[in-house]
């Protein structure tokens, strides 16, 4: 199949839907840490961590860690992946509630000097699984000829449009 933004009905039905590709980003398995069940990272949870400039996911233009507080980064990561996702979404705009929930974690199940040492392999494994799933999605989408999100290259000086 040629690289084009036009597909026949049959071609569309044969390829994975955008929804299927996006939800397959959660191929990682749930994990537990100190009695809390952690959901596998998804595009939604990663976007919340990005918004928080989380220690584990946010880097500056030179690839350097922006925030130097791994304890808060752990609390954010655990909260985003263990709390009810609707609560997390609401607390992204309610900073006082977010701060209170993070304090509860840092003074409760995440308290103690060994927290960082124990949680780092868990977070690293979750992020590695997420990145592997995203690479698989990217390869699947390119191989199937599915339209990739974002702006495509313009043809003959005209804007590219999706159909």
SVG drawing of the C-alpha trace seen along z (x, -y; Angstrom):
<svg xmlns="http://www.w3.org/2000/svg" viewBox="-16 -26 38 34">
<polyline fill="none" stroke="black" stroke-width="0.4" points="0.0,0.0 1.3,-3.5 1.9,-6.1 -1.3,-8.1 -3.9,-9.7 -6.7,-8.1 -7.9,-4.5 -10.6,-2.3 -13.3,-1.0 -11.7,2.5 -8.2,1.1 -9.7,-0.8 -11.5,2.3 -8.3,4.4 -6.1,2.1 -6.2,1.5 -8.3,-1.4 -6.8,-4.4 -8.6,-3.5 -7.1,0.0 -3.6,-1.4 -4.0,-4.0 -5.3,-1.5 -2.7,1.1 -0.2,-1.4 -1.3,0.1 0.2,3.5 2.2,3.5 1.0,5.5 -0.3,3.9 2.2,4.0 2.0,3.7 4.1,1.6 3.6,1.6 0.1,2.9 -1.0,0.4 -1.9,1.7 -0.3,-0.4 -2.1,-0.6 0.1,-0.3 1.1,-3.6 -1.2,-5.0 -1.0,-8.1 -3.4,-9.7 -1.3,-9.0 1.9,-10.0 0.3,-13.3 -0.5,-14.0 3.1,-13.3 4.3,-15.5 2.1,-18.3 3.5,-17.9 7.1,-18.0 7.6,-14.7 11.1,-13.6 10.9,-10.4 9.4,-11.7 10.0,-15.4 13.4,-16.5 14.5,-19.9 15.6,-20.5 19.1,-19.0 17.6,-15.9 18.4,-16.8 16.0,-16.2 14.2,-19.4 13.2,-18.8 15.7,-17.5 13.3,-16.0 13.0,-12.3 10.9,-11.8 8.1,-14.1 8.6,-12.4 7.9,-9.0 4.8,-10.3 3.5,-11.8 4.1,-8.6 2.6,-6.4 -0.5,-8.7 -1.2,-9.0 -1.0,-5.2 -2.8,-4.1 -5.5,-6.6 -8.9,-6.6 -8.1,-8.1 -11.1,-10.5 -9.8,-11.8 -6.4,-12.2 -7.9,-14.1 -9.8,-16.4 -6.7,-17.1 -4.6,-18.2 -6.5,-21.5 -7.0,-21.5 -3.4,-21.9 -4.4,-22.0 -6.1,-18.6 -3.2,-17.2 -0.7,-18.5 -2.8,-16.9 -3.0,-13.5 0.8,-13.6 1.4,-14.4 -0.8,-11.5 1.4,-9.2 4.7,-10.6 3.7,-10.4 1.9,-7.1 2.9,-4.2 5.8,-6.0 7.4,-7.1 10.8,-5.7 14.4,-5.9 14.1,-2.7 11.3,-4.0 13.5,-5.2 15.6,-2.1 12.5,0.2 10.4,-1.8 13.0,-2.6 13.0,0.8 9.2,0.9 8.9,-2.5 11.8,-1.7 10.1,1.5 6.7,-0.2 8.3,-3.0 10.3,-0.4 7.1,1.6 5.3,-1.6 8.1,-2.7 8.2,0.9 4.4,0.8 4.7,-2.6 7.4,-1.4 5.3,1.6 2.3,-0.7 4.5,-2.9 5.8,0.1 2.3,1.5 0.9,-1.7 3.6,-2.3 3.5,1.3 -0.2,1.3 -0.2,-2.0 -2.5,-3.6 -2.5,-7.4 -0.2,-8.7 -1.5,-11.5 0.0,-14.9 0.7,-17.0 2.0,-15.3 4.3,-16.7 2.7,-19.2 2.4,-18.3 3.1,-21.0 2.9,-23.8 -0.6,-22.8 -1.6,-21.9 -2.1,-18.2 -5.6,-17.2 -6.8,-14.0 -9.8,-12.1"/>
</svg>
